[in-house]
Amino acid sequence: MIWPGKDVARFIEVISDRQIQPNGVDLTIGEIFIFESRGVLSENKVLPAMRRVEPDNDGYYTLEQGCYLVRYREIVQIPKNAIGLVFPRSSLQRMGAMIYTSVWDSGYRGRGVGLLAVLNKNGIKIHKDARICQIIFITAKSSRLYSGEYYLEGIKQDT
């Protein structure tokens, strides 16, 4: 079962009424990073170096074609009886960009991230406060809660 947006909103900190949708909650840009090195996925994974992208003086990010990591502004707590899934807003797709994410497991808490892929060869401009995706909750029966290395990401000092 997909939860109503008003119920999802109870598990998300720092939102406005404008972000609450019929079946989820819009997430906004907190920070954008550009990849500066290669990552390695193995038992000893190495995440790539990243550089924070700053908005222009007019409050817009000017993003060229390529891939960016977006950390969302909102703190999300996934309840023990749900998982979270994130989808791009259709306006983002209509500009030639996509957000890709992973499953947000039961018990996860943090300011999650998504991969922003700018596919438009002309790039995009996006306001620093833009709503770029929507998180939905689906009821789940979990035998254990998330306790991985990304718990509290974007909240603790070191992430």
Summary of the structure (lengths in Angstrom):
residues: 159
radius of gyration: 15.8
end to end distance: 32.4
largest distance: 48.2
contacts: 459
relative contact order: 0.25
helix: 8%
strand: 44%
